[in-house]
Amino acid sequence: MAQTLMKLTLSTWAYPMTHTTPPISYIQPQSEYIDVGPAIHFNNPLPPNGTGTFRARITDIRDVLYADNEDENYASAVFIPNYFGSEYVFDSSDITIVYHLPPGVQPDEPKWHTADHPGFPDEPATGFDSDGRITYTWRNENASASSEYLFGASFPKVYVPAGSILEPDIFQRFGIEAAVFLPFLFCLCFALFIGAIIWLSIAADKRRRMQYLPPKIAIEGNGIKRGLTAPEAGILLEQPMDKILTMILFSAIKKGATQVANSDPLDLAVTSPAPKDLRDYETEFLSAFKEGEKGARRRALQEMMVNLVKGVATKMKGFSKRETVEYYKKITDDAWKQVESAGTPKVMSKLYDENLEWTMLDPNYDDRTQEVFTGRPVYTPRWWPMYVGSSGRSVISAPSRSTGGGRASLPTLPGADFAASVVRGTQNFAGGVVGNLADFTGGVTKVTNPPPPPSPSRSGGFSGGGSSCACACAGCACACAGGGR
C-alpha cells in the first residue's frame, strides 16, 4: 500500500523544487497530464508493494486564494491532492492532507470546508505546527488513489497580502465551466448574428415594399406643384394606402357617387348613373367595389393605386418634391388649425366637413380627431347617413330640430361617437378590403418602385470560386472552406 505524505504551506509558488529521496530524473513545469502544476519524474519507480517517502517544499504559490463566497471579509483556499487514472492504480491508499494556515490566525477565526468524501472525516483534526500556526488535518487510510478529493479552509483576509486574493471572473461567480460555456456562447452569438441579419433583411424588405413612389419623383426640380387633390398629396407624402383609400371613399360619398351598404366588412352601393365630376381614380375606385369576389376587388384597388401613383409622378415632373411636400404639410396643418379655432360646434363641424380629406393627411389623424371632438356635440354633415349606412344610423342621438324659419337643422351626435365612426373607416379598409397592408402595398410597389435587378456577379451563385461555411454545434466547431484564388 502506497503512503502519501504532503505538507502544503499557504504562501506562494516558485521553482526550484528541493527533494531528498528517491532521486528524480527531471521536472516538467507542465505535462500532457498536468496543466496546473509540475510533473516530477523518478529515476527508480517503486516496485510492487514497495513503500517510499517523497517530500517537496513548494514556495511562491500564486493564484490560489479567492474571496470567500459566504463572507467577503474572508479568503478561501481549496486543494485537490494528486490522483491517477484508474487504469494505472488499484487497491487503497493512505492519504493525509494537512492545511497550515497563515501566521497570526487565531483559533476562533478560521473555518474549514466540510470534506464530503467517503472515509474522510467531515471535520478535520485541528492543531498547531512547530511554528505555532493552526493546522487542519484530514486522513483516510483506505482512500482511492484514482478519486478526486477536495478540501478547503477560509480565514480572514487581513492575514495575507491583498494582492494575493483573486476576484472570481463572471464564469466562476455563476459556477460555469468556461471551457464548456465559451463554445456555447460562440454558437449562441453566431445564431443571434444570423437571426439579426434575417430580421433586418425582412424589416428592410417590408420597409421597401411600403415605399411605393418611383425614384424619379425624387429628382429635384424647381418650385411647388400646386393643385394636387388630397389623395394625390397623400401619395406624395407616402401615407399608408388604407388611409388614402379612405380619403377617396369620403370624397366619393360627398359627391353622392356611393353610400355604405355595410360597414363591417365594408361594402358600397354605387350610384348609377355616376356624377360627372368624379376624378379618374374615384371612378376606378367605385368600379373595384362592383367586383363581387374579394380577391378581384383587391387586385382592382391595387391597379387603381398604381395608376394614381403614376399620375402623381407625371404631375411632379419638373417640380421640387421637397418644397411640394412642405407645401402640402402646411395645408394639412392649416386645415386642423381652422377646425380647432372655430368658435362654435356648428362652425367647427362645417370646417371639418370642408377640410376632411386634408385633415386625414396628418400622421396623428386618429388621435387628433378624438381629442378635438370628444366632449362636444357635432353637427353631422348632409352626407353622413350615406357614410354610416344602415348599421350606423343608431348612433345619431337627436332627431332633426325645426328652426325659426321652418327648416330642419342638421342632426347632432356626441363628438366621441362621431370621431370613433370616422376613424373606424380606415380600420375597416385595413381589415375588410385591403387585408394585410404590407402585402397590399407590396403589390403596388413591385410595379411603381420595383427592386433593382441583381448584378451579373450575383446571379446564379457566387463568382470567383465562392466559399462555403458549415457549423456543427456538437462541440460547436465551425469550419469554412474558401474557393480558389
Wavefront OBJ file of the C-alpha trace (Angstrom):
o trace
v 0.000 0.000 0.000
v 1.497 3.307 -1.068
v 1.549 6.047 1.538
v 1.199 9.709 0.568
v 2.501 12.408 2.857
v 2.220 16.021 1.778
v 2.947 19.274 3.530
v 1.439 22.382 1.937
v 2.421 25.785 3.282
v -0.030 28.542 2.287
v 2.431 31.042 0.919
v 3.243 31.174 -2.818
v 4.727 29.048 -5.585
v 8.085 29.210 -7.410
v 10.853 26.994 -8.696
v 13.301 25.366 -7.999
v 11.974 22.407 -6.062
v 14.116 20.673 -3.451
v 13.923 16.930 -2.908
v 15.595 14.169 -0.957
v 14.558 10.652 -1.841
v 14.022 8.935 -4.181
v 16.207 10.687 -6.751
v 14.283 12.306 -9.572
v 15.299 12.448 -13.186
v 13.683 15.755 -14.207
v 10.813 18.141 -13.508
v 8.332 19.318 -16.105
v 6.624 22.669 -15.362
v 3.623 21.213 -17.217
v 2.839 17.957 -18.951
v 0.109 16.441 -21.086
v -1.465 15.074 -17.899
v -0.992 18.039 -15.551
v -1.562 21.570 -16.810
v -1.742 23.408 -13.484
v 1.445 22.218 -11.797
v 4.768 20.393 -12.250
v 5.263 16.755 -13.205
v 8.086 15.068 -11.262
v 9.750 12.045 -12.867
v 11.564 9.462 -10.682
v 14.682 7.533 -11.659
v 13.691 4.463 -9.679
v 9.929 3.837 -9.523
v 8.606 1.945 -6.521
v 8.378 -1.800 -7.040
v 5.077 -3.630 -6.427
v 4.110 -3.486 -2.717
v 7.054 -1.138 -2.102
v 6.926 1.951 0.085
v 8.778 5.200 -0.012
v 8.712 8.788 1.142
v 8.846 11.837 -1.078
v 8.965 15.331 0.337
v 8.844 18.574 -1.585
v 8.605 22.148 -0.435
v 6.934 24.365 -2.989
v 7.217 28.097 -2.429
v 5.887 31.202 -4.168
v 2.483 29.642 -4.865
v 0.250 32.111 -6.713
v -3.376 32.459 -7.733
v -4.889 30.005 -5.260
v -6.765 32.312 -2.864
v -10.249 33.636 -3.626
v -12.776 35.732 -1.761
v -14.989 33.503 0.364
v -18.470 33.260 -1.194
v -20.132 33.354 2.253
v -18.136 36.161 3.887
v -16.485 38.915 1.872
v -14.014 39.564 4.705
v -12.558 36.056 4.400
v -10.218 34.424 1.918
v -10.756 30.852 0.783
v -8.270 28.169 -0.318
v -9.255 24.847 -1.910
v -6.844 21.974 -2.569
v -7.124 18.706 -4.525
v -4.356 16.130 -3.900
v -2.855 14.307 -6.842
v -4.761 11.324 -8.206
v -4.254 8.875 -11.081
v -6.302 7.169 -13.748
v -7.980 4.009 -12.517
v -6.154 2.038 -15.220
v -2.839 2.831 -13.513
v -3.561 2.173 -9.816
v -5.542 -0.293 -7.747
v -6.164 -1.109 -4.117
v -6.431 1.612 -1.465
v -4.137 4.444 -0.444
v -3.421 6.152 2.866
v -3.945 9.865 2.142
v -3.322 12.650 4.650
v -3.970 16.316 3.909
v -2.654 18.993 6.288
v -3.528 22.703 5.933
v -1.050 25.082 7.616
v -2.898 28.381 7.995
v -1.114 31.743 7.706
v 0.822 33.079 10.716
v -1.245 35.099 13.181
v -4.611 33.446 12.552
v -6.381 32.993 15.883
v -8.094 29.704 16.831
v -11.623 31.193 16.746
v -11.177 32.842 13.330
v -10.653 30.189 10.616
v -13.297 27.871 9.150
v -12.848 24.534 7.444
v -14.875 23.363 4.471
v -16.733 20.155 5.065
v -14.993 17.266 3.276
v -17.947 15.323 1.946
v -15.882 12.312 0.846
v -16.348 8.677 1.941
v -13.739 7.661 4.506
v -12.627 11.230 5.326
v -13.914 12.978 8.448
v -16.344 15.842 7.857
v -14.411 17.906 10.371
v -10.588 17.906 10.321
v -8.374 17.364 13.306
v -7.124 20.749 14.497
v -3.758 21.532 15.995
v -0.600 23.637 15.764
v 2.624 23.056 13.870
v 6.126 23.753 15.207
v 5.814 27.394 14.185
v 2.607 27.867 16.156
v 0.392 28.008 13.051
v -3.056 26.439 13.120
v -3.362 23.181 11.172
v -6.327 21.283 9.755
v -5.720 17.587 9.059
v -7.851 15.127 7.099
v -6.814 11.468 6.806
v -8.270 8.356 5.192
v -6.281 5.149 5.430
v -8.414 3.470 2.767
v -8.781 6.212 0.201
v -8.769 5.675 -3.549
v -5.713 6.880 -5.460
v -7.889 7.324 -8.559
v -10.555 9.542 -6.937
v -10.661 13.319 -6.781
v -10.891 14.685 -3.241
v -11.412 18.354 -2.470
v -10.515 20.096 0.804
v -10.761 23.728 1.815
v -10.414 26.337 4.530
v -11.227 30.021 4.971
v -9.592 32.681 7.164
v -9.671 36.500 7.492
v -8.185 38.392 4.558
v -6.077 40.566 6.813
v -3.560 37.739 7.305
v -2.480 37.604 3.656
v -1.428 40.342 1.216
v -4.395 41.943 -0.556
v -2.889 41.268 -3.967
v -2.830 37.515 -3.317
v -6.646 37.208 -3.376
v -8.211 36.737 -6.792
v -11.577 38.163 -7.737
v -13.709 35.488 -9.422
v -14.482 36.036 -13.084
v -18.016 36.003 -14.453
v -17.912 32.242 -15.074
v -16.680 31.419 -11.572
v -19.335 33.642 -9.994
v -22.059 31.513 -11.545
v -20.253 28.195 -11.274
v -19.887 27.809 -15.042
v -17.101 25.912 -16.751
v -15.579 28.418 -19.180
v -14.306 25.643 -21.447
v -17.876 24.405 -21.865
v -19.656 27.742 -21.873
v -17.449 29.661 -24.309
v -18.137 27.360 -27.302
v -21.836 27.517 -26.424
v -21.617 31.312 -26.178
v -19.878 31.445 -29.561
v -22.629 29.383 -31.171
v -25.304 31.467 -29.461
v -23.725 34.703 -30.705
v -23.378 33.215 -34.184
v -27.052 32.191 -34.169
v -28.098 35.632 -32.907
v -25.963 37.259 -35.597
v -27.599 35.185 -38.331
v -31.022 35.827 -36.788
v -30.341 39.577 -36.713
v -29.339 39.529 -40.372
v -32.534 37.680 -41.276
v -34.669 40.038 -39.160
v -33.027 43.130 -40.649
v -33.484 41.721 -44.144
v -37.191 41.078 -43.514
v -37.633 44.528 -41.945
v -35.794 46.203 -44.830
v -37.898 44.305 -47.366
v -41.105 45.289 -45.552
v -39.974 48.904 -45.367
v -39.049 48.922 -49.054
v -42.462 47.494 -50.003
v -44.110 50.473 -48.268
v -42.046 52.906 -50.359
v -44.271 52.900 -53.417
v -43.201 56.191 -55.024
v -40.956 55.755 -58.092
v -37.367 57.036 -57.609
v -37.723 59.584 -60.441
v -40.198 61.592 -58.334
v -37.295 62.415 -56.011
v -35.313 64.129 -58.770
v -35.406 67.741 -57.677
v -36.897 70.366 -59.957
v -37.884 73.951 -59.283
v -40.930 75.302 -57.485
v -44.023 73.858 -55.888
v -46.562 71.688 -57.673
v -49.879 73.198 -56.668
v -53.337 71.856 -57.473
v -52.949 68.289 -56.196
v -56.034 66.796 -54.584
v -55.831 65.497 -51.021
v -55.434 61.815 -52.121
v -52.725 62.875 -54.623
v -50.948 64.825 -51.884
v -51.240 61.697 -49.713
v -49.388 59.741 -52.408
v -46.644 62.381 -52.460
v -46.353 62.160 -48.665
v -46.344 58.328 -48.935
v -49.210 57.985 -46.490
v -50.439 54.437 -45.774
v -52.595 53.197 -48.627
v -55.535 52.266 -46.432
v -55.765 55.917 -45.359
v -55.598 57.125 -48.984
v -58.366 54.717 -49.954
v -60.486 56.024 -47.077
v -59.937 59.582 -48.294
v -61.187 58.548 -51.747
v -64.215 56.904 -50.125
v -65.147 60.112 -48.300
v -64.675 62.135 -51.477
v -66.959 59.797 -53.461
v -69.620 59.815 -50.730
v -69.582 63.617 -50.508
v -70.159 63.780 -54.276
v -73.135 61.436 -53.964
v -71.441 58.709 -56.049
v -71.874 55.944 -53.466
v -73.031 55.090 -49.983
v -72.032 52.493 -47.423
v -74.252 49.432 -47.707
v -72.427 47.556 -44.952
v -69.680 48.849 -42.674
v -68.050 45.625 -41.467
v -66.924 44.237 -43.795
v -67.098 47.338 -45.935
v -69.422 47.145 -48.929
v -70.655 50.017 -51.102
v -73.801 50.688 -53.080
v -72.598 52.590 -56.152
v -74.923 55.274 -57.550
v -75.991 54.942 -61.174
v -75.595 56.991 -63.213
v -72.361 58.300 -61.666
v -71.899 62.041 -61.050
v -69.998 63.837 -63.806
v -67.430 65.471 -61.528
v -65.704 62.229 -60.497
v -61.948 62.002 -60.985
v -60.393 59.035 -62.754
v -59.146 57.438 -59.527
v -62.619 57.820 -57.962
v -64.227 56.112 -60.949
v -61.723 53.232 -60.757
v -62.282 53.022 -57.002
v -66.035 52.593 -57.427
v -65.556 50.107 -60.269
v -63.413 47.970 -57.951
v -66.310 47.700 -55.481
v -68.508 46.325 -58.210
v -66.337 43.207 -58.095
v -68.131 40.600 -56.027
v -65.110 38.407 -55.286
v -62.802 39.769 -52.565
v -59.556 38.906 -54.359
v -60.699 40.517 -57.597
v -61.749 43.665 -55.718
v -58.360 43.832 -54.009
v -56.491 43.485 -57.318
v -58.652 46.188 -58.872
v -57.884 48.551 -55.988
v -54.155 47.822 -56.384
v -54.390 48.632 -60.092
v -56.197 51.874 -59.231
v -53.412 52.794 -56.786
v -50.741 52.007 -59.397
v -52.427 54.417 -61.805
v -52.757 57.058 -59.082
v -49.048 56.796 -58.164
v -48.010 57.027 -61.790
v -50.307 60.026 -62.274
v -48.736 61.875 -59.338
v -45.242 61.064 -60.656
v -46.192 62.558 -64.023
v -47.605 65.705 -62.426
v -44.439 66.172 -60.341
v -42.085 66.296 -63.334
v -40.038 69.469 -63.195
v -41.159 70.382 -59.663
v -39.347 70.190 -56.343
v -40.533 67.268 -54.250
v -39.083 68.739 -51.057
v -40.805 72.109 -51.491
v -44.058 70.495 -52.577
v -44.115 68.153 -49.582
v -43.624 71.075 -47.204
v -46.396 72.990 -49.003
v -48.977 70.226 -48.501
v -47.891 69.606 -44.916
v -48.673 73.254 -44.238
v -52.092 72.902 -45.887
v -52.803 69.979 -43.563
v -51.697 71.905 -40.506
v -53.746 74.953 -41.532
v -56.826 72.769 -42.039
v -56.606 71.498 -38.458
v -55.982 74.991 -37.099
v -59.181 76.223 -38.739
v -61.180 73.404 -37.164
v -59.618 73.819 -33.727
v -60.059 77.606 -33.656
v -63.766 77.513 -34.580
v -65.926 79.401 -32.101
v -68.999 77.154 -32.097
v -69.683 73.438 -32.660
v -71.657 74.303 -35.789
v -68.775 76.250 -37.354
v -66.308 73.555 -36.289
v -68.436 70.848 -37.907
v -68.741 72.872 -41.129
v -64.967 73.469 -41.355
v -64.221 69.827 -40.613
v -66.622 68.770 -43.361
v -64.900 71.073 -45.850
v -61.356 70.054 -44.828
v -61.991 66.380 -44.042
v -59.645 64.836 -46.623
v -56.856 67.324 -45.831
v -57.045 66.709 -42.083
v -56.591 62.996 -42.789
v -53.065 63.686 -44.099
v -51.962 64.346 -40.520
v -49.885 61.320 -39.314
v -51.717 61.634 -35.950
v -55.126 61.948 -37.563
v -56.837 59.294 -35.424
v -55.725 60.685 -32.055
v -56.224 64.309 -33.107
v -59.787 63.632 -34.258
v -60.617 62.033 -30.916
v -59.059 64.923 -28.965
v -60.812 67.688 -30.942
v -64.359 66.317 -30.909
v -64.596 64.431 -27.610
v -66.734 66.279 -25.081
v -68.707 68.437 -27.527
v -71.657 67.920 -29.894
v -71.079 67.564 -33.632
v -73.457 68.708 -36.368
v -73.347 65.851 -38.828
v -72.735 66.736 -42.478
v -75.525 66.103 -45.003
v -73.677 63.115 -46.492
v -73.297 61.476 -43.056
v -76.192 58.966 -43.415
v -74.632 57.708 -46.647
v -71.376 57.024 -44.734
v -72.675 55.347 -41.593
v -75.109 53.162 -43.562
v -77.900 51.143 -42.042
v -75.656 49.827 -39.245
v -74.675 53.322 -38.112
v -77.907 55.292 -38.029
v -78.480 54.419 -34.408
v -75.513 56.490 -33.281
v -77.405 59.735 -34.038
v -78.577 60.875 -30.656
v -81.145 63.525 -31.553
v -83.654 63.988 -34.380
v -83.661 66.969 -36.660
v -84.941 70.136 -34.995
v -87.019 72.896 -36.568
v -85.505 76.331 -36.633
v -87.475 79.580 -36.516
v -87.552 79.660 -40.325
v -89.361 76.365 -40.506
v -86.389 74.444 -41.972
v -84.879 71.398 -40.322
v -81.371 71.793 -38.973
v -78.721 69.123 -39.197
v -78.856 66.364 -36.555
v -76.207 66.245 -33.837
v -74.428 63.417 -32.088
v -71.762 63.197 -29.377
v -68.350 64.166 -30.648
v -66.726 60.990 -29.325
v -69.167 58.822 -31.343
v -68.589 60.926 -34.443
v -64.802 60.714 -34.129
v -64.857 56.968 -33.482
v -67.069 56.357 -36.526
v -64.796 58.398 -38.805
v -61.660 56.674 -37.542
v -63.233 53.235 -37.983
v -63.385 53.907 -41.717
v -59.632 53.447 -42.056
v -59.710 50.338 -39.868
v -62.478 48.816 -41.977
v -60.380 49.295 -45.080
v -57.396 47.608 -43.456
v -59.386 44.654 -42.137
v -62.124 44.077 -44.663
v -60.847 45.362 -48.007
v -57.073 45.841 -48.066
v -56.216 42.863 -45.861
v -52.541 42.830 -44.936
v -51.409 46.392 -45.627
v -47.774 45.455 -46.311
v -48.813 42.817 -48.855
v -51.332 45.158 -50.486
v -48.774 47.952 -50.775
v -46.126 45.485 -51.945
v -48.340 44.592 -54.889
v -48.301 48.266 -55.868
v -44.614 48.812 -55.132
v -43.454 45.974 -57.377
v -44.955 47.927 -60.292
v -44.240 51.541 -59.302
v -40.907 51.076 -57.494
v -39.570 47.584 -58.237
v -36.275 46.458 -56.676
v -33.217 46.759 -58.929
v -32.314 43.587 -60.839
v -29.445 41.539 -59.360
v -25.986 42.337 -60.681
v -24.424 39.748 -63.037
v -21.807 38.829 -60.436
v -24.509 37.702 -58.025
v -26.851 35.867 -60.349
v -26.585 32.106 -60.335
v -24.490 31.943 -57.167
v -21.119 33.345 -56.156
v -18.409 34.151 -58.648
v -14.680 33.784 -58.274
v -14.773 30.382 -56.612
v -17.000 31.463 -53.715
v -16.830 29.998 -50.272
v -18.828 27.717 -48.041
v -19.084 27.509 -44.299
v -20.563 24.834 -42.064
v -21.024 24.940 -38.299
v -21.757 21.881 -36.182
v -22.922 22.657 -32.669
v -21.974 19.282 -31.260
v -18.902 20.869 -29.742
v -19.679 23.965 -31.816
v -16.758 23.649 -34.149
v -17.039 25.779 -37.276
v -15.134 25.026 -40.455
v -15.042 27.272 -43.504
v -13.671 26.320 -46.903
v -12.725 29.051 -49.350
v -12.696 28.845 -53.126
v -9.655 29.012 -55.311
v -7.772 32.191 -55.993
l 1 2 3 4 5 6 7 8 9 10 11 12 13 14 15 16 17 18 19 20 21 22 23 24 25 26 27 28 29 30 31 32 33 34 35 36 37 38 39 40 41 42 43 44 45 46 47 48 49 50 51 52 53 54 55 56 57 58 59 60 61 62 63 64 65 66 67 68 69 70 71 72 73 74 75 76 77 78 79 80 81 82 83 84 85 86 87 88 89 90 91 92 93 94 95 96 97 98 99 100 101 102 103 104 105 106 107 108 109 110 111 112 113 114 115 116 117 118 119 120 121 122 123 124 125 126 127 128 129 130 131 132 133 134 135 136 137 138 139 140 141 142 143 144 145 146 147 148 149 150 151 152 153 154 155 156 157 158 159 160 161 162 163 164 165 166 167 168 169 170 171 172 173 174 175 176 177 178 179 180 181 182 183 184 185 186 187 188 189 190 191 192 193 194 195 196 197 198 199 200 201 202 203 204 205 206 207 208 209 210 211 212 213 214 215 216 217 218 219 220 221 222 223 224 225 226 227 228 229 230 231 232 233 234 235 236 237 238 239 240 241 242 243 244 245 246 247 248 249 250 251 252 253 254 255 256 257 258 259 260 261 262 263 264 265 266 267 268 269 270 271 272 273 274 275 276 277 278 279 280 281 282 283 284 285 286 287 288 289 290 291 292 293 294 295 296 297 298 299 300 301 302 303 304 305 306 307 308 309 310 311 312 313 314 315 316 317 318 319 320 321 322 323 324 325 326 327 328 329 330 331 332 333 334 335 336 337 338 339 340 341 342 343 344 345 346 347 348 349 350 351 352 353 354 355 356 357 358 359 360 361 362 363 364 365 366 367 368 369 370 371 372 373 374 375 376 377 378 379 380 381 382 383 384 385 386 387 388 389 390 391 392 393 394 395 396 397 398 399 400 401 402 403 404 405 406 407 408 409 410 411 412 413 414 415 416 417 418 419 420 421 422 423 424 425 426 427 428 429 430 431 432 433 434 435 436 437 438 439 440 441 442 443 444 445 446 447 448 449 450 451 452 453 454 455 456 457 458 459 460 461 462 463 464 465 466 467 468 469 470 471 472 473 474 475 476 477 478 479 480 481 482 483 484 485
